[in-house]
Amino acid sequence: MNKYYIGFDAGTQSVKVAIYSLNMECISECSYPTTIHSPQAGWVEMDIEEYFELTLKGIKECVKDFKNKGLDCKNIRGIFGDGIICGIAGIGKNGKPITPYINYLDSRCQSDVEELSHKNLDIWAKETGNSQPNCMFPAMIARWLIKNTHFSQDGAKFMHNAPYILMNLAGLSIENAFIDWGTMSGWGLGYDIYKKTWSDAQLKILEINNKYLPKIVKPWDIIGYLSEKSAQITGLPTGIPVCAGAGDTMQSMLGCGLLESNMAADVAGTCAMFCVSTNGINEELSRPETGLIFNSGSLENTYFYWGFIRTGGLALRWFKDNICNEIDNNSYFDTLSKRAEKIPVGSKGVLFLPYLTKGVGELSQASGAFLNLGLDSDQAILWRSVLEAIGYDYIGITDIYKKGGANISEITITEGGSKSRLWNQIKADMLNTKTKTLKKAGGAIMMNILTVAYALGDISDLKQEISKFLEIDQEFLPNEKNSQYYREVFNLRKKLLNEDMSNVFKTLNMIK
């Protein structure tokens, strides 16, 4: 009997659904865009119920295609999904959302972050590996929702988007709300990363009642079975096992082959993330000034740090949609990159600042901006400057990793941004390090398929199975001359942002 599995990725810009066979053949796949609202400056809101509806729609479409190919849905063995690790919604007692879904793009809790940061508490780094509060942490979002909405009166649980989807697919009540141990670490604060438990001491400081938090499970735990209602909508038989799921970043790390410590990956998604795996908390990397985030992986005893640009990949979509007016034309990304290949290194002196929803740390007041424009500054030049902008922030992150003892000899690039040869080469040059992509570039969804197969006993060794899908597709070697040029510009850019522009941003934001 052939065995098939359903996986989904509930990301910031879209929900992707796919059906794979056990030998990792993609049978059917589809993707639907999400809706993002910005009701005021620094606020970003979504709808967690929309995530569930888009997942149902995606499963229904894939199942229809699956059946049209003459395949039997009785051979679909299980369902596994991943979602955003830094984002939550408040769920009411009836299991429905009573607050917007707020994720890492939102900055509304900045004052709370500053208030707690001034306390300089040691417990954060000791128990979580994250030394300071951060606007993107669900712990801070939950604290804000408790203080500023009716959640404390009507709310039951805070939930991430993938667990919410999976819970509803299985028809579970809110009392059975759950979160896997990797996604749990996406909270940033409020838990013990080694014990895989919520931390009463931290929660007391955060003023978050433990009753609002879901139970912690393993990614491969079976949390329920496809409900009759979900089965009717999707065209699947009832009773298909539904797994607990995982965090998107954690699954992407698996897809990059970060199975051992001291390996590096670039998750070129909406939030551009540069990750390095470790054996556990590294005191040097957990210092407040690094700005790095520390998480546990999907697999047991796996950990990694990551630096980020919140609107890294989103800046690319913003440019295509808002500047080029090509909202429904995703192929325009390729058009832009082909034109940008003819633009010299450095984008003819044009700099882009990718902080479209504000920066973090010392750059918390920063905004998006193009600098040093000229009459010849066309779309191609601006596009290359957008790609290079992410790389400049990556240079700073790489310097931090190296100071902490990480040996970064090569970087695996995954997710949507990995499809751009130009961007992959730019990163190799800017970081003066070999970059590579993989032939099996399915990223998180492929890892979801393997994980559910492991949950059901169809594969015995998940780590060994993942290793089979790490064949290199392309390698990009750094050009030393380009690397030196980018380093010089990086130093100038750093001085500009930290010294000359900080007061400008602050003043302009006051005017807003």
Residue pairs with C-beta under 8 A, 6 or more apart in sequence:
1 75
2 21
2 22
2 71
2 75
3 21
3 22
3 75
3 77
3 453
3 458
4 19
4 20
4 21
4 22
4 27
4 66
4 71
4 75
4 76
4 77
5 19
5 20
5 21
5 22
5 76
5 77
5 78
5 79
5 80
5 448
5 449
5 452
5 453
6 17
6 18
6 19
6 59
6 62
6 76
6 78
6 79
6 80
6 240
7 17
7 18
7 19
7 20
7 79
7 80
7 81
7 82
7 445
7 446
7 448
7 449
7 452
8 15
8 16
8 17
8 18
8 55
8 58
8 59
8 79
8 81
8 82
8 162
8 165
8 445
8 448
9 15
9 16
9 81
9 82
9 83
9 248
9 251
9 443
9 444
9 445
9 448
10 51
10 55
10 81
10 82
10 83
10 84
10 161
10 162
10 165
10 248
11 34
11 83
11 84
11 248
11 269
11 270
12 34
12 36
12 84
12 103
12 105
12 269
12 270
12 271
12 314
13 33
13 34
13 36
13 270
13 313
13 314
13 317
14 31
14 32
14 33
14 34
15 31
15 32
15 34
15 51
15 54
15 55
15 58
16 29
16 30
16 31
16 58
16 445
17 29
17 30
17 31
17 55
17 58
17 59
17 61
17 62
18 26
18 27
18 28
18 29
18 30
18 62
18 442
18 445
18 449
19 26
19 27
19 28
19 29
19 62
19 63
19 66
19 76
20 26
20 27
20 445
20 446
20 449
21 27
22 453
22 458
22 459
24 440
24 442
24 446
24 449
24 450
24 469
26 442
27 62
27 65
27 66
27 69
27 71
28 61
28 62
28 63
28 65
28 66
28 69
29 62
29 445
30 58
30 61
30 62
30 65
31 58
32 54
32 57
32 58
34 46
34 50
34 51
34 54
35 46
35 47
35 50
36 44
36 45
36 46
36 105
37 44
37 45
37 46
37 100
38 44
38 45
39 45
41 509
41 512
42 106
42 107
42 108
42 110
42 357
42 358
43 106
43 107
43 108
44 102
44 103
44 105
44 106
44 357
45 100
45 101
45 102
45 106
46 87
46 100
46 101
46 102
46 103
47 97
47 100
47 101
48 89
48 91
48 97
48 101
48 159
48 161
48 164
49 96
49 97
51 83
51 101
51 161
51 164
51 165
52 164
52 165
52 168
55 81
55 165
55 169
56 169
56 230
56 233
56 234
59 79
59 234
59 236
60 233
60 234
60 235
63 73
63 234
63 235
63 236
64 235
66 73
66 76
67 73
67 235
73 235
73 236
73 237
74 237
76 236
76 240
77 240
77 241
77 452
77 453
77 456
77 458
78 222
78 240
78 241
78 242
78 243
78 452
78 453
78 455
78 456
79 166
79 169
79 226
79 240
79 241
79 242
79 243
79 452
80 219
80 243
80 245
80 246
80 448
80 449
80 451
80 452
80 455
81 162
81 165
81 166
81 245
81 448
82 162
82 245
82 246
82 247
82 248
82 250
82 251
82 444
82 445
82 447
82 448
83 160
83 161
83 162
83 163
83 165
83 183
83 245
83 247
83 248
84 103
84 104
84 160
84 161
84 162
84 186
84 247
84 248
85 160
85 182
85 183
85 185
85 186
85 247
85 248
85 249
85 250
85 295
86 103
86 104
86 136
86 137
86 138
86 186
86 188
86 271
87 101
87 102
87 103
87 104
87 138
87 141
87 160
87 161
88 101
88 102
88 138
88 141
88 142
88 158
88 159
88 160
89 97
89 99
89 100
89 101
89 102
89 158
89 159
89 161
89 164
90 97
90 98
90 99
90 142
90 145
90 149
90 151
90 155
90 157
90 158
91 97
91 98
91 155
91 156
91 157
91 158
91 159
91 164
91 174
91 177
92 98
92 154
92 155
92 156
92 174
93 154
93 155
93 156
93 174
94 174
95 156
95 167
95 168
95 173
95 174
97 164
98 149
98 150
98 151
98 154
98 155
99 145
99 149
99 151
99 155
101 161
102 108
102 141
102 145
103 136
104 135
104 136
104 271
104 310
105 136
105 271
105 310
105 311
105 314
105 357
106 135
106 136
106 141
106 357
107 135
107 357
107 358
108 135
108 144
109 135
109 140
109 141
109 143
109 144
110 135
110 358
110 364
112 133
112 140
112 143
112 144
112 147
113 132
113 133
113 134
113 135
113 140
116 133
116 140
116 205
116 206
117 132
117 133
117 288
119 205
121 205
123 199
123 201
123 202
123 205
124 130
124 131
124 132
124 133
124 189
124 202
125 131
125 281
125 283
125 286
127 191
127 192
127 193
127 199
127 201
127 202
128 185
128 188
128 189
128 190
128 191
128 192
128 193
128 199
128 202
128 294
129 193
129 280
129 281
129 286
129 294
129 303
129 305
130 137
130 188
130 189
130 286
130 293
130 294
131 286
131 287
131 288
132 288
133 139
133 140
133 188
133 189
134 140
134 188
134 293
134 360
135 360
136 188
136 310
136 360
137 187
137 188
137 189
138 158
138 160
138 186
138 187
138 188
139 187
139 188
139 189
139 190
139 202
139 206
139 208
140 188
140 189
142 158
142 206
142 208
142 212
143 206
143 207
143 208
145 151
145 155
145 158
146 152
146 207
146 208
146 212
147 207
155 212
156 174
156 175
156 177
156 212
157 174
157 177
157 212
157 213
157 214
158 212
158 213
158 214
159 167
159 177
159 179
159 214
160 179
160 183
160 186
160 247
162 183
162 245
162 246
162 247
162 248
163 177
163 178
163 179
163 180
163 183
163 214
163 244
163 245
165 245
166 223
166 224
166 242
166 243
166 244
166 245
167 174
167 176
167 177
167 178
167 223
167 224
168 230
169 224
169 226
169 227
169 230
169 242
170 223
170 224
170 225
170 226
170 227
170 230
170 242
171 224
171 227
171 228
171 229
171 230
172 223
172 224
176 215
176 223
176 224
177 214
177 215
178 214
178 215
178 216
178 217
178 221
178 223
178 244
179 213
179 214
179 215
179 216
179 217
179 244
180 216
180 217
180 218
180 219
180 221
180 244
180 245
180 246
180 247
180 298
181 196
181 216
181 217
181 218
181 219
181 296
182 219
182 246
182 247
182 250
182 295
182 296
182 297
182 298
183 245
183 246
183 247
183 250
184 191
184 196
184 216
184 296
185 191
185 193
185 247
185 294
185 295
185 296
186 247
186 249
186 295
188 293
189 202
189 206
190 198
190 199
190 202
190 203
190 206
190 208
190 213
191 197
191 198
191 199
191 202
192 198
192 199
193 281
193 294
193 295
193 296
193 303
194 280
196 216
196 296
197 216
198 210
198 213
198 216
200 210
203 209
203 210
203 213
217 223
217 244
218 244
219 243
219 244
219 245
219 246
219 250
219 298
219 451
220 243
220 244
220 451
220 452
220 454
220 455
220 462
221 243
221 244
221 455
222 241
222 242
222 243
222 244
222 455
223 242
223 243
223 244
224 242
225 238
225 239
225 240
225 241
225 242
226 234
226 236
226 237
226 238
226 239
226 240
226 241
226 242
227 238
228 238
230 236
231 237
231 238
231 240
241 452
241 455
241 456
243 451
243 452
243 455
245 448
246 298
246 447
246 448
246 451
247 295
247 298
248 269
248 444
249 267
249 273
249 275
249 295
249 306
250 295
250 296
250 297
250 298
251 298
251 443
251 444
251 445
251 447
251 448
251 451
252 265
252 267
252 269
252 414
252 415
252 443
252 444
252 447
253 265
253 267
253 275
253 277
253 297
253 298
253 302
253 304
254 297
254 298
254 299
254 447
254 466
255 414
255 438
255 442
255 443
255 444
255 446
255 447
255 466
255 469
256 263
256 265
256 267
256 275
256 412
256 414
256 438
257 263
257 265
257 412
257 438
257 466
257 467
257 470
258 264
258 265
258 275
258 277
258 297
258 302
258 304
258 412
259 299
259 302
259 463
259 466
259 467
260 277
261 277
261 278
261 279
262 276
262 277
262 278
262 406
262 407
263 276
263 277
263 412
264 274
264 275
264 276
264 277
264 401
264 406
264 408
264 410
264 411
264 412
265 274
265 275
265 276
265 411
265 412
265 413
265 414
266 272
266 273
266 274
266 275
266 394
266 411
266 412
266 413
266 414
266 417
266 418
266 427
266 435
267 273
267 274
267 275
267 306
267 414
267 415
268 312
268 313
268 413
268 414
268 415
268 416
268 417
268 418
268 423
269 312
269 313
269 415
269 416
269 417
270 311
270 312
270 313
270 314
270 317
271 308
271 309
271 310
271 311
271 312
271 313
271 314
272 308
272 309
272 312
272 313
272 390
272 393
272 394
272 417
273 306
273 307
273 308
273 312
274 306
274 307
274 308
274 394
274 397
274 398
274 411
275 304
275 305
275 306
276 304
276 305
276 306
276 401
276 406
276 408
277 297
277 302
277 303
277 304
278 285
278 303
278 304
278 305
278 406
279 303
280 303
281 294
281 303
282 305
282 404
282 405
284 290
284 403
284 404
284 405
285 292
285 294
285 305
285 400
285 401
285 404
285 406
286 292
286 294
289 361
290 307
290 400
290 404
291 307
291 360
291 361
291 400
292 305
292 306
292 307
292 397
292 400
293 305
293 306
293 307
293 308
294 303
294 304
294 305
295 303
295 304
295 305
295 306
296 302
296 303
297 303
297 304
298 447
298 451
299 462
299 463
305 401
307 393
307 394
307 396
307 397
307 400
307 401
309 315
309 354
309 390
309 393
310 355
310 357
310 358
310 359
310 360
311 318
311 354
311 355
311 356
311 357
311 368
312 354
312 390
312 393
313 415
313 416
313 417
314 356
315 352
315 354
315 356
315 368
315 386
315 389
315 390
316 333
316 386
316 387
316 417
318 356
319 336
319 382
319 383
319 386
320 326
320 327
320 329
320 330
320 332
320 333
320 336
321 327
323 379
323 382
324 332
324 336
324 379
326 332
333 420
336 379
336 380
336 383
337 383
337 387
337 420
337 421
337 422
337 423
339 379
339 380
339 383
340 380
340 381
340 383
340 384
340 387
340 422
341 422
342 380
343 380
343 381
343 384
345 429
345 482
345 485
345 486
346 388
346 485
346 486
346 489
347 381
347 382
347 384
347 385
347 388
348 374
348 376
348 377
348 381
349 372
349 374
350 370
350 371
350 372
350 373
350 374
350 377
350 381
350 382
350 385
351 370
351 371
351 372
351 385
351 389
351 489
351 493
352 368
352 369
352 370
352 371
352 382
352 385
352 386
352 388
352 389
353 366
353 367
353 368
353 369
353 370
353 371
353 389
353 497
354 368
354 386
354 389
354 390
354 393
355 363
355 366
355 367
355 368
356 367
356 368
358 364
358 365
358 366
358 367
359 365
359 366
362 498
362 502
363 497
365 502
365 505
365 506
365 509
366 497
366 501
366 505
367 505
367 508
367 509
370 377
370 382
370 385
384 422
384 426
387 420
387 422
387 423
387 426
388 426
388 430
388 486
391 426
391 427
391 430
391 431
391 486
392 430
392 486
392 489
392 490
392 493
394 427
394 430
394 431
395 430
395 431
395 486
395 487
395 490
396 490
396 494
398 408
398 431
398 433
401 408
402 408
408 431
408 433
409 433
409 434
410 433
410 434
410 435
410 436
411 427
411 431
411 433
411 434
411 435
411 436
412 435
412 436
412 437
412 438
413 424
413 427
413 435
413 436
413 437
414 437
414 438
414 441
414 443
415 443
415 444
417 423
418 424
418 437
418 441
419 441
421 474
421 476
424 435
424 437
424 474
424 476
425 435
425 476
427 435
427 476
428 434
428 435
428 476
428 477
428 478
428 479
429 478
429 479
429 482
429 483
429 486
430 482
430 483
430 486
430 490
431 478
431 483
432 478
432 480
432 483
432 487
433 478
434 475
434 476
434 477
434 478
435 475
435 476
436 472
436 473
436 474
436 475
436 476
437 472
437 473
437 474
438 469
438 470
438 471
438 472
438 473
439 471
439 472
439 473
440 446
440 469
440 470
440 471
441 473
446 469
447 466
450 459
450 462
450 465
450 466
450 469
451 462
453 459
453 465
454 460
454 462
454 465
459 465
